């Protein structure tokens, strides 16, 4: 478990991040907006319970639901930008925690390789009372809801 508790930021050391929600290609926070030209190194399946937090999902790693995630290369600059989006830095708002998992990744060029990935896990207080999403692909599920992108910019529920 890795969490950021102060304005003093340190990278977690992971070389890859697995994103399952708005940071996926085509999402409102598409990771390519943070790093133009970035492409996924592959995909993986995370396992847990996926929750509907309004304009974005929250994944708790307790559960048995398969959840599609894209895997991207990660460096400290990108990690810090992701930590800001996930409400971990410069102040931890208590909605997500950083977890390091080793997952099999289906590589974009073919084959599979076990990789350590950073995952932003929703904390229990953040998902309390939030509906469970019975879908493995959050982007496809969200598109079917017809909600569209949030007006006025993306915000975590804890900032609303």
C-alpha positions, -999 to +999 in steps of 0.1 A: +000+000+000+012+035-009-005+066+001+004+103+000-004+121+032+014+154+028+024+180+003+058+164+002+054+141-029+074+110-036+069+085-065+058+050-057+084+034-079+060+017-103+069+017-140+033+012-152-002+023-143-034+004-149-064+028-155-100+016-156-121+047-158-120+083-170-082+081-177-087+054-204-085+063-240-116+083-249-125+091-213-130+126-200-096+125-184-079+105-213-043+100-202-032+112-236-042+147-225-016+145-197+010+129-220+004+136-257+014+106-278+012+081-250-001+047-261-011+017-239+015-010-236-014-034-232-045-043-212-052-062-180-081-073-159-084-060-124-106-078-099-128-062-073-161-043-071-168-014-095-189+015-082-207+043-099-195+076-084-213+098-109-190+109-137-163+084-128-160+049-113-144+037-081-129+003-079-125-015-046-101-044-049-123-066-027-147-086-048-147-109-078-158-087-106-134-085-136-127-049-147-109-040-179-079-017-175-055-001-199-018-003-189+005+027-196+042+034-190+046+056-159+073+080-148+073+103-117+060+134-136+030+115-150+024+098-116+023+132-098-002+145-124-024+114-118-021+118-081-035+153-085-065+140-105-072+112-080-072+136-051-040+124-035-017+154-039-011+181-029-037+172-004-051+137+002-089+141+001-095+105+012-112+091-019-085+069-034-053+050-023-024+039-044-020+001-047+008-019-064-003-051-080+013-077-102-010-085-131-007-104-164-008-078-192-019-086-227+007-066-246-003-044-275+023-061-297+012-096-288+020-120-259+014-116-222+038-105-195+034-102-157+039-065-147+037-045-115+011-018-120-001+011-100-038+011-094-059+039-078-083+020-055-115+037-042-116+037-004-146+023+014-159+057+026-158+070-010-180+042-023-204+039+006-239+041-008-227+042-044-243+017-068-223-013-079-218-014-117-224-049-131-200-044-161-164-051-168-158-022-192-167+011-174-163+033-205-187+012-225-212+011-196-209+049-191-215+055-228-247+035-225-260+057-196-261+087-219-248+110-192-220+125-213-191+145-199-195+166-168-202+203-172-179+227-156-149+204-155-142+171-138-143+169-100-141+142-074-172+137-053-153+148-022-147+182-039-183+187-049 
